[in-house]
Structures are given as structure tokens and as C-alpha cells.
């Protein structure tokens, strides 16, 4: 087996209908379906180096090395400031376990798509994000999707055949999205785009009739959150507001899907606003209440509230599990919104992106 170097990237995604609460924590199976918009520039880049396994005759398992280093070759390609991930020992162990999971799955998935698999190699992974991690921009979604694609590609004996299949056979992406879900639930929505529905074990793109869109993040705080999303998934079920949530969300999702296919931006905006408030209300009312909001979050929510409730076509405003605020508007209005948001929140407080198409191999 030859040595191989490749670069992949996977975007984050922002859910309008949230995944919050699991029926199976081990497999990351959700209490309710969720629906998100895949992003583009806000992403994780992973460069990997595959070399023949050094375990030789001494036995033992193949080596996996995870380096928070700038992947070579991305300076000048990636837009925005690149940030190195800060991985705790537990976080690192979780990623290594996930790489092993993807290798095991690849030996079944790849042959089913006519691709030969091999899993005896050493792997060095280097990664960087284009946005602050763990602050409500779903860095676990982009990083697990990118690690999944990098490992799947490394397992392909013929990488060019893999790349062809990746760009032409959506079921290959979906098979690895299901594996990615087991590492980080929301990552399964970062393999396709721009609108992705996650139901049960897997995710797939859904139709929408919408104008071209722009996406902004108002960065209220870049601090790492103190309650992990794994912990949030557990605590929400202790809230008195949890009762009826899975059924309520499925009804909201049905309305949102109808609005997406009819291009009804006003309904999308009002449903997304309600859903974001509901998820954060679960956090605020759990038995051990917690909040991701900062003073600036509340200030921004007050600023947006009258627009959402009264404007004929309001912006789509939502929050992830963090203090920062996502705003989605028609691209024809992006210049006006950029000026408006700069004026209100400051130039340095704004990240900008657009809908994207999911995890991709960058170099070959
Ligand atoms: O994938 P996890 O376990 O990090 O869950 C994150 C869930 C939210 O980001 C809060 C909502 C969502 O659907 O993306």
C-alpha cells in the first residue's frame, strides 16, 4: 500500500428544528427528527497522511495520531481565520474511537459500492476550524463529518474511485453519515445540502424552493461553553416543558417542510424563532437549570423580536447550543443586513456564510 496525503473539509450546519434529547445515547438516536441548513465556509479542514502500518511482526494495532496543527496546503484556500481545535484527553479519545468505528464500517460499506477496502495503515490527522469551537456553531458536526470522510477515504484502496463515487453516489455519503452520527449526532446532517432532514438513523437532503440565501453569525461570545451538548441532551428531559416535546416538534417540522417547499420565508422565520426559544427554555427550566445566553444574547433577541413578530418577511433567526445568533436572509438583502448588523453589533462581531453542499474531498 502506498503512502497517501489528502485534504478534506466538512461544513457545520445550523438546525432550524433542533436535535435535543436522545432515545439511545450510545448510538445517538434522536427523540425527534431535525432539519438544518448546511453551511459552506464555516467548516473543519482535515489533512491526513496514511502510511503502511508500522506494527510489523510485533502485532498490536495500527497507529492513529491526531494533531491540532494547521493542515498543510490550506493557507490561502480556506476563507476566514483558521483556529486549531483544543482537544481534552477525553475529546481526543472520543475522536480516536470514532476513527476506529469508521474503519470497521468502511470494510463493509466500501465493497457494497464496488470499492475495495483496506484498514491496515497508520493515520496522522491534522485539523483546523474556520470558526471558534464549542460556542454554538456546531464544531462537533463539522469536525466529526470531516474526520469521517477523511477516514473513509483513507480506507479506500483506489482513492480516485472513491472520490468519483463520493461525488456521484449520494447513498455512499448517506452510509457514512450514519456512521458519523454515532460519533456526533448532528454531524450526520453535514454530508449533503443545503437542506437536510435527519430522521432516526440517517439523514438526507430535502427539496426547498427558496431564493439564494446568506447566513450571518453574530458573535456574542467566543468562550467555550460550560455545559456540553451531551449533558444538555440529558438535562432537557428533566424540564417540566419536556412533556409532549417530541410530538410537538414533529408537527412543527411538518409545517416547516411545507413552508420550505412553498418558499414561505415568513413561516420559516416564525417557526425557527419559536423552536430556538423552546430549546433554550428547556435548558432554562431543567432540574439543574443552565443557560448559554450572555447579556448580549438577550439584547440581540430583544432587538430581533419585534421584527420576527411583525415584519411581513422577517429574517430567519435561530441559536444553537450557545450564545451566538444565526441570521439567514435572502442574498439580495445581504448588503443591507451586513451594514445593519455591523452598525448594531460591530464589524468584528460578524461571521458570514452561505448554504453549502456538505463534506467534500478538496485535493487529489
Ligand atoms: O450533535 P450534538 O450531540 O453535539 O448535539 C447538538 C445539538 C444542537 O446543536 C444543540 C442542535 C442541533 O440540532 O444541531
Boltz pocket constraint, residues with backbone or C-beta under 6 A from the ligand:
constraints:
  - pocket:
      binder: B
      contacts: [[A, 13], [A, 14], [A, 15], [A, 17], [A, 18], [A, 19], [A, 20], [A, 34], [A, 138], [A, 140], [A, 141], [A, 184], [A, 185], [A, 186], [A, 187], [A, 229], [A, 230], [A, 320], [A, 321]]
      max_distance: 6.0
